[in-house]
Amino acid sequence: MTKIAVLVGSLQQNSINNAVAKTFEKLSEGTLEFEYVDLNLPLFNQDLEADVPAEVEKAREIVENADGVLFVTPEYNRSVTGVIKNAIDWLSRPYGEGVIIGKKAAIAGATWSPLGTAAAQAELRNIVGYLNMHLMGQPEFYLSVTPDTFGEDGLLKDTAFAKTYIDAVAAFMAE
């Protein structure tokens, strides 16, 4: 089974992006093994590289052992969240040798904005390209959330496109 490291760009307990990731996990029907990376990491600081914090080592281990990375990002101020950027900064170190360099990647995101997470995903695509990651181009997954988007179980009610998306992720990551 293909193992993916999942980076959800929100630390909120009731994160809509975490709910999207959990929906993807359920819909993957055993084709993907999801391992969530805890993004509650200390701020990246080169002074800490001599004695890397344990939580950063754990994040690195998850990504290193994964076949690819799934970013599920909200959009804050028309950009990626600080926790996503901070995690990428840690995972791309030491310079040129980071565990995220060259990994396969897919990007999804949800927000209350009618524009979805288009700006955040565009910015994340630039970062992923710089890190020589192999990005799944299509389909893209942008979700504009409404009060009726999620069911009582906390997962997406309408899963048709989410299923199409995660099936494409599974196929891409398995290549």
C-alpha positions as CSV (number, residue, x, y, z in Angstrom):
1,M,0.0,0.0,0.0
2,T,1.2,3.5,-0.8
3,K,2.0,5.6,2.3
4,I,1.5,9.3,2.2
5,A,2.5,11.9,4.8
6,V,-0.4,14.3,5.3
7,L,0.2,17.9,6.2
8,V,-2.9,19.7,7.3
9,G,-2.2,23.4,7.5
10,S,-4.4,24.2,10.5
11,L,-3.9,23.5,14.1
12,Q,-7.6,24.1,14.9
13,Q,-9.3,21.3,16.8
14,N,-12.3,21.5,14.4
15,S,-10.3,22.3,11.3
16,I,-12.3,22.0,8.1
17,N,-9.2,21.0,6.3
18,N,-8.6,18.2,8.7
19,A,-12.2,17.1,8.0
20,V,-11.4,17.1,4.3
21,A,-8.3,15.0,4.9
22,K,-10.2,12.5,7.0
23,T,-12.8,12.3,4.2
24,F,-10.0,11.6,1.7
25,E,-8.7,8.9,4.0
26,K,-12.0,7.2,4.3
27,L,-12.6,7.4,0.5
28,S,-9.1,6.0,-0.3
29,E,-10.5,2.5,0.5
30,G,-7.2,1.0,1.5
31,T,-5.2,2.2,-1.5
32,L,-3.4,4.8,0.6
33,E,-2.0,4.7,4.1
34,F,-2.4,8.1,5.7
35,E,0.1,9.3,8.3
36,Y,-0.6,12.7,9.7
37,V,2.4,15.0,10.4
38,D,1.9,17.1,13.6
39,L,2.6,20.6,12.4
40,N,2.7,22.1,15.9
41,L,6.4,22.5,15.5
42,P,8.8,25.2,17.0
43,L,9.5,28.0,14.6
44,F,12.3,27.2,12.3
45,N,15.6,28.7,13.5
46,Q,18.9,27.7,12.0
47,D,20.4,27.9,15.6
48,L,18.2,24.8,16.5
49,E,19.6,22.7,13.6
50,A,22.6,21.5,15.7
51,D,20.1,19.9,18.2
52,V,16.9,19.3,16.2
53,P,13.8,19.3,18.4
54,A,12.2,15.8,18.8
55,E,8.9,16.8,17.2
56,V,10.8,17.9,14.1
57,E,12.6,14.6,14.0
58,K,9.3,12.8,14.2
59,A,7.9,14.9,11.3
60,R,11.0,14.2,9.3
61,E,10.7,10.5,9.9
62,I,7.1,10.4,8.7
63,V,7.9,12.3,5.5
64,E,11.1,10.3,4.8
65,N,9.2,7.0,5.1
66,A,6.3,8.1,2.9
67,D,5.9,7.6,-0.8
68,G,4.6,11.1,-1.2
69,V,3.1,14.2,0.6
70,L,-0.5,15.4,0.6
71,F,-0.9,19.1,1.6
72,V,-4.4,20.1,2.7
73,T,-4.2,23.8,3.3
74,P,-6.5,26.6,4.4
75,E,-5.9,30.1,3.0
76,Y,-4.9,32.8,5.4
77,N,-4.5,36.3,4.0
78,R,-4.3,35.0,0.4
79,S,-1.4,32.7,1.4
80,V,-0.4,29.4,2.9
81,T,-0.6,29.2,6.6
82,G,2.4,29.8,8.8
83,V,2.3,26.2,10.1
84,I,2.6,24.8,6.5
85,K,5.5,27.1,5.7
86,N,7.2,26.4,9.0
87,A,6.9,22.6,8.5
88,I,8.3,22.9,4.9
89,D,11.2,25.0,6.2
90,W,12.1,22.3,8.7
91,L,11.5,19.4,6.3
92,S,13.7,21.0,3.6
93,R,16.7,21.2,5.9
94,P,19.6,20.6,5.9
95,Y,19.8,22.6,2.8
96,G,19.7,20.4,-0.3
97,E,19.2,17.2,1.7
98,G,15.8,17.7,3.4
99,V,13.5,14.7,3.5
100,I,10.8,16.6,1.5
101,I,13.1,17.3,-1.5
102,G,12.0,15.3,-4.6
103,K,9.0,13.7,-3.0
104,K,5.7,13.3,-4.9
105,A,3.1,15.8,-3.8
106,A,-0.6,16.7,-4.2
107,I,-2.3,19.8,-2.9
108,A,-5.9,20.3,-1.7
109,G,-7.7,22.9,0.4
110,A,-10.9,24.2,1.8
111,T,-12.0,27.6,3.1
112,W,-15.2,29.6,3.7
113,S,-14.2,32.0,0.9
114,P,-16.0,31.6,-2.4
115,L,-12.6,31.6,-4.1
116,G,-11.6,28.4,-2.3
117,T,-7.9,28.2,-1.6
118,A,-6.7,29.2,-5.0
119,A,-4.1,31.8,-3.8
120,A,-2.7,29.5,-1.1
121,Q,-2.4,26.6,-3.5
122,A,-0.7,28.8,-6.1
123,E,1.9,29.9,-3.6
124,L,2.3,26.3,-2.4
125,R,2.9,25.2,-6.0
126,N,5.8,27.6,-6.2
127,I,7.3,26.3,-3.0
128,V,6.8,22.7,-4.1
129,G,8.4,23.4,-7.5
130,Y,11.5,25.0,-5.9
131,L,11.9,21.9,-3.7
132,N,12.0,19.7,-6.8
133,M,8.9,17.9,-5.6
134,H,6.9,16.0,-8.3
135,L,3.5,17.7,-8.2
136,M,0.3,16.1,-9.4
137,G,-1.1,18.7,-11.8
138,Q,-4.7,17.6,-12.1
139,P,-7.3,17.2,-10.9
140,E,-7.1,20.2,-8.5
141,F,-9.2,20.3,-5.3
142,Y,-10.5,23.6,-4.2
143,L,-13.5,23.6,-1.8
144,S,-15.6,26.5,-0.9
145,V,-17.3,25.5,2.4
146,T,-20.9,26.3,3.3
147,P,-22.8,25.5,6.5
148,D,-24.1,22.3,4.7
149,T,-20.8,21.0,3.5
150,F,-20.2,18.6,6.4
151,G,-22.4,15.9,7.9
152,E,-22.9,15.0,11.5
153,D,-20.0,12.6,11.3
154,G,-17.7,15.6,10.5
155,L,-16.9,14.4,7.0
156,L,-17.9,15.8,3.6
157,K,-21.6,15.1,2.6
158,D,-21.0,15.2,-1.1
159,T,-18.0,13.0,-1.8
160,A,-18.2,12.5,-5.6
161,F,-15.4,14.9,-6.5
162,A,-13.4,14.1,-3.3
163,K,-13.5,10.4,-4.4
164,T,-12.3,11.3,-7.9
165,Y,-9.5,13.5,-6.5
166,I,-8.2,10.9,-3.9
167,D,-8.3,8.1,-6.6
168,A,-6.1,10.3,-8.8
169,V,-3.8,11.0,-5.8
170,A,-3.5,7.2,-5.2
171,A,-2.7,6.5,-8.8
172,F,-0.2,9.3,-9.0
173,M,1.6,8.3,-5.8
174,A,1.7,4.7,-6.9
175,E,3.5,5.5,-10.2
